């Protein structure tokens, strides 16, 4: 898929007007990883991982390193789990002197990114002092953030214990359904969290030790889900490793497995 500027932008550029710093699509466009872009030519802007033992999922919103003739870089979303890897074009950005992380990253939180993550990917594109503010706003945007906050508080320093509890809860729920067809699994708490709660959650998950534990749990869940569901199409850690390495490399170094 071409990412040349539209005629409207070409005409504005010809008239001496600068393109906007951030231009977002009304409807994201599906892209084919490896065909429409080189996944190893991406830099993380922000991202998050859901540590689900049945299908952990990493979502990363990235800037393509190459630019078009207007100096624009494509903003691409990757959604990666062991059994499906997809991507979408969200828009374009110009990382010049006008670019401000606190101004130009939050509009990207308006897209739909699935469930609230516990593995957070900040970016080397902005100073660490902005991590908590930006990622708190990111967490605050999720409908199920309250459910995630409560689970993290129940197991604040042990994501493995949190995952074990979730698995046991699902298992018990399925057993109850087998005994009683009218039984419903408990619904997630969708009461919105406050911004202060989002800041606490972001700070806790960004703590270096906690971040390492979340990453270890995510990678273990990735390998474990493939063992449970050994499909030929599954992407094991060996095959997905170079892309993970790129994403971790362009985020904070404390999230790199061998840092």
C-alpha positions in Angstrom: 0.0 0.0 0.0 1.3 3.4 -0.9 1.7 6.1 1.8 2.3 9.0 -0.6 0.5 12.2 0.6 -2.9 12.9 -0.8 -3.5 15.4 -3.6 -5.0 17.8 -1.0 -1.8 17.7 1.1 0.4 18.0 -2.1 -1.5 21.1 -3.1 -1.2 22.7 0.3 2.6 21.9 0.3 2.9 23.4 -3.2 1.3 26.6 -1.8 3.9 26.8 0.9 1.8 25.5 3.8 3.4 23.0 6.2 1.6 19.7 6.8 0.2 19.2 10.3 2.4 17.5 12.8 -0.1 14.8 13.4 -2.7 13.6 10.8 -4.9 10.7 11.9 -7.2 8.6 9.7 -10.9 8.6 10.5 -10.8 4.8 9.9 -7.5 2.9 10.3 -6.4 1.0 7.2 -5.3 -2.6 7.4 -1.7 -3.3 6.4 0.2 -6.5 5.7 3.2 -6.9 7.9 6.3 -7.4 5.8 4.6 -6.3 2.6 3.4 -2.8 3.3 6.3 -2.0 5.6 9.3 -3.5 7.2 8.4 -4.3 10.9 12.1 -4.0 11.8 12.0 -0.4 10.7 9.6 0.8 13.4 10.1 2.7 16.6 7.7 2.4 19.5 5.7 5.5 20.6 3.8 3.6 23.2 2.4 0.2 23.8 1.0 -2.4 26.2 0.8 -6.1 26.7 -2.0 -8.2 28.1 -0.6 -11.1 30.1 -3.3 -13.6 29.2 -2.1 -17.3 29.6 -4.5 -18.3 26.9 -3.3 -15.7 24.3 -1.0 -12.9 25.5 -1.3 -9.9 23.2 1.2 -7.1 22.6 -0.1 -3.9 21.0 2.5 -1.3 20.0 1.9 2.0 18.3 5.0 2.8 16.3 6.5 5.4 13.9 8.0 4.1 10.7 11.6 5.3 10.6 11.5 6.2 6.9 9.8 9.4 5.8 7.9 10.5 2.7 8.9 13.6 0.7 6.9 15.8 3.1 8.9 14.5 6.1 6.0 12.5 7.3 6.4 9.1 9.0 3.6 6.6 9.1 2.0 5.8 12.5 1.5 2.0 12.5 -0.2 -0.2 15.1 1.0 -3.7 15.6 -1.2 -6.3 17.4 0.8 -9.4 18.1 -0.3 -12.7 19.8 0.9 -16.2 19.2 -1.9 -17.0 16.8 -2.4 -13.7 14.9 -0.3 -10.8 14.0 -2.0 -7.8 12.4 -1.3 -4.1 11.7 -3.1 -0.9 10.9 -2.2 2.5 9.5 -3.4 5.1 12.0 -2.0 8.2 10.4 1.2 10.3 9.8 3.4 12.4 12.0 6.3 14.8 11.5 8.8 14.7 14.2 10.2 18.2 13.8 10.6 21.1 16.3 6.8 21.4 16.5 6.3 17.9 17.8 5.3 17.7 21.5 4.8 14.3 23.1 2.2 15.6 25.6 0.2 17.2 22.8 0.6 14.8 19.9 0.6 11.3 21.5 -2.7 11.4 23.6 -4.9 11.8 20.4 -3.6 8.3 19.5 -5.3 6.9 22.7 -8.7 7.5 21.0 -8.3 4.3 18.9 -9.6 1.0 20.2 -6.7 -1.2 21.6 -8.6 -4.1 23.3 -8.1 -4.8 27.0 -6.1 -2.8 29.6 -2.5 -3.9 29.6 -0.1 -4.6 32.5 3.1 -4.7 30.4 3.8 -1.1 29.4 6.1 0.1 26.6 7.2 3.7 26.9 9.3 5.2 24.1 12.8 6.5 23.6 11.2 9.3 21.6 10.5 11.2 24.8 12.3 11.8 28.1 11.6 9.3 31.0 10.0 12.1 33.0 7.0 12.0 30.7 6.5 8.2 30.9 4.1 8.2 33.9 2.0 11.1 32.6 1.6 9.7 29.1 1.0 6.1 30.1 -1.4 7.0 32.8 -3.5 8.8 30.2 -3.2 5.6 28.1 -4.4 3.4 30.9 -7.1 5.8 31.8 -8.6 5.4 28.3 -9.5 1.7 28.8 -13.0 0.7 29.8 -11.7 -2.3 31.9 -9.0 -0.3 33.7 -10.8 -0.7 37.0 -10.7 -4.5 36.7 -7.0 -4.4 35.9 -6.2 -2.0 38.8 -8.0 -4.3 41.3 -6.2 -7.4 40.1 -2.8 -5.6 40.2 -3.5 -4.4 43.7 -4.5 -7.9 44.8 -1.1 -9.2 43.6 1.1 -6.0 43.5 4.5 -7.7 43.1 3.7 -11.0 41.5 2.1 -11.2 38.1 2.5 -15.0 38.1 0.2 -15.2 41.1 -2.3 -12.9 39.4 -2.3 -15.0 36.3 -2.8 -18.2 38.4 -5.8 -16.7 40.1 -7.3 -15.7 36.8 -6.8 -19.2 35.4 -8.4 -20.7 38.5 -11.3 -18.3 38.3 -11.9 -19.1 34.6 -11.6 -22.9 35.3 -14.0 -22.7 38.2 -16.4 -20.6 36.1 -16.4 -23.2 33.3 -17.0 -26.0 35.8 -20.0 -24.1 37.2 -21.4 -23.6 33.7 -21.1 -27.3 33.1 -23.1 -27.9 36.3 -25.6 -25.1 35.7 -26.2 -23.8 32.2 -27.8 -20.6 33.6 -24.6 -19.6 35.4 -22.9 -16.5 34.2 -19.3 -15.7 34.6 -18.6 -12.6 36.7 -18.5 -9.4 34.6 -15.5 -7.1 34.6 -15.8 -4.0 36.7 -16.1 -1.2 34.2 -16.4 1.7 36.6 -13.9 4.2 35.2 -10.7 4.8 37.2 -9.7 8.3 38.3 -6.6 9.9 36.8 -4.8 9.6 40.1 -5.5 5.9 40.1 -4.2 5.7 36.5 -1.0 7.5 37.6 -0.5 5.0 40.5 -1.1 2.1 38.2 1.3 3.5 35.5 4.0 4.2 38.1 3.7 0.7 39.6 3.8 -1.1 36.2 6.7 1.1 35.1 8.8 0.3 38.1 11.8 -1.5 36.8 11.4 -4.7 38.9 7.7 -4.9 38.2 8.2 -4.2 34.5 10.7 -7.1 34.3 8.3 -9.4 36.0 5.5 -8.4 33.7 7.7 -9.0 30.7 8.8 -12.4 32.0 5.2 -13.4 32.7 4.2 -12.2 29.2 7.0 -14.3 27.5 6.2 -17.3 29.6 2.5 -17.0 28.7 3.4 -16.7 25.0 5.4 -19.9 25.1 2.8 -21.6 27.3 -0.1 -20.8 25.1 1.6 -22.4 22.1 2.3 -25.5 24.2 -1.4 -25.7 25.0 -2.5 -25.0 21.4 0.3 -26.2 19.1 -1.0 -24.9 15.8 1.2 -24.9 12.8 0.5 -21.2 12.3 1.6 -20.2 15.8 4.5 -17.7 16.0 6.9 -19.1 18.5 9.4 -16.9 20.4 12.2 -17.8 17.9 10.3 -16.5 14.9 8.8 -13.5 16.6 12.0 -12.7 18.5 13.5 -10.2 16.1 10.4 -8.1 16.1 10.1 -8.2 19.9 13.8 -7.2 20.1 13.1 -4.2 17.9 10.2 -3.1 19.9 12.0 -3.5 23.2 15.1 -1.8 21.8 13.1 1.3 20.9 11.3 1.4 24.2 12.9 1.8 27.7 16.0 -0.4 28.1 14.7 -1.8 31.4 12.1 -3.7 29.4 14.7 -5.5 27.3 15.0 -9.2 28.4 18.8 -9.1 28.6 19.3 -5.6 29.8 
